[in-house]
Amino acid sequence: MAVVARGRCFPRAWLRRRAWQGCGREYRVAICTELKQPLAIEEVSPRSVRPHEVRVDVHFCGVNFADILICHGQYQEKPPLPFTPGMEFSGIVLETGADVSTVKQGDSVIGWSVLNCLAEECVIDEKTLWKIPEGVTLREAAALPITYGTAILALEHRACTQPGETVLVTAAAGATGLAVIDVATNVLQAKVIAAAGSEQKCRLAMQRGAHSSVNYSQGSLKEAVRKLVGNGGVNVVIDTVGGDVFLEALRSLAWEGRIVVVGFAGGTIASVPANLLLLRNISAMGMSWGQYRHKNFPLFSSILSSALQYCQQGRIRPHIGAEFKLEEVNDAFLHVIQRESTGKVLLSLK
């Protein structure tokens, strides 16, 4: 027998509910039981919190391309099956362990983890929770950890973007692209050229604060940028696409320009022509957001605190492009895979 969710038909086994061992009330989670297959929705029993852990009633989860990669076995971390994907959430603290001192029951928080966030409850180390300040909604906060963490880290820490500089961002209408536009324009006072693959996405990027836009499906990105800024080029590029788009963006950099690679949404990893780095004193660098959790946790934590502060001050405004229910998680994944999404995609669990 099959069930229908948002117009799509799934075998009932893909949306089954199964009680795990345990006692007390149960809650729903999204489970990956087989790679490259739709997720199941199951009911599980809660486990006890350890002294340093916090139990959170999850209200919103972010849906990221990395979640899909993990469920396809294509991410750098490959957890054993079965597992619950999900890297970020917002919610309300339900319970704290004996040694927890940073949050208390009833606090609104955001959290980050490689796994286990696509669930109605999440048990997580207190170090990877941040209190949501007054005036920031749970919905807004859920859009901050990965996309705005990436944008702030890439622009401020890696590229050292200065006021008045010109920033070119590729895949500008995606969640990270719009976050880069928001931070560069409204926090760092830079000018942004938004590069995207359709006129509709270019218009959205302009509405969200970009100074100008380029549709790179219509011709050379380098030539389009040259028409906008002249032969001098742009100061900073934040690239999430890779491939030919990366190479065109690299050739658009000014003297002592900086390009930060944060992803390969186009599916192709380009080789860097070192002669371009030499001739223009260009810096090409990578930025893997999640690794800072292990390599430089104080910076990782401060970046998320900055995102929350910027949001509270009204300097940034996350754009939520689509919202799904937990039982629609497979539709949410498909929405991202088919490049239908603009801005952040969330799961609403309430």
SULBEL-V239331 format. One line per field, one symbol per residue. ss: DSSP state (~ for helix, > for strand, _ for the rest). psi: psi as a letter, one per 30 degrees, with the letter a starting at -180 (. if undefined). Layout:
ss=???
psi=???
//
This chain:
ss=_>>>>__>>>>~~~~__________>>>>>>>_______>>>>>>_______>>>>>>>>>>>_~~~~~~~___________>____>>>>>>>>>___________>>>>>______>_>>>>>~~~>>>______~~~~~__~~~~~~~~~~~~~~_______>>>>____>~~~~~~~~~~~~____>>>>>>__~~~~~~~~~____>>>>_____~~~~~~~~~____>>>>>>___~~~~~~~~__>>>>>>>>>____________~~~~~~~__>>>>__~~~~~~~_~~~~~~~~~~~~~~~~_______>>>>>>~~~~~~~~~~~~_____>>>>>>__
psi=lllkjhfkkkkfffglkkklkllalllklkkjfkkglllljlklkklkkleglkkkjkekkkkleeeeeefggglfkilkklljakflllakkekklfgkffllkfkklllklelgfilflkklkffhkkkklkfkleeeeffeeeeeeeeeeeeeeefhklkflkkkklhffleeeeeeeeeeefefhlkkjkklgleeeeeeeefgfkellkjgfgakeeeeeefefafealekkjkgeabeeeeeeeffklkglkkkjflhfffkjlkkjfeeeeeghkkklljjefffeeeieeeeeeeeeeeeeeeefgfljkjjflkllefgeeeeeeeeeghfkkakklkkg.
//
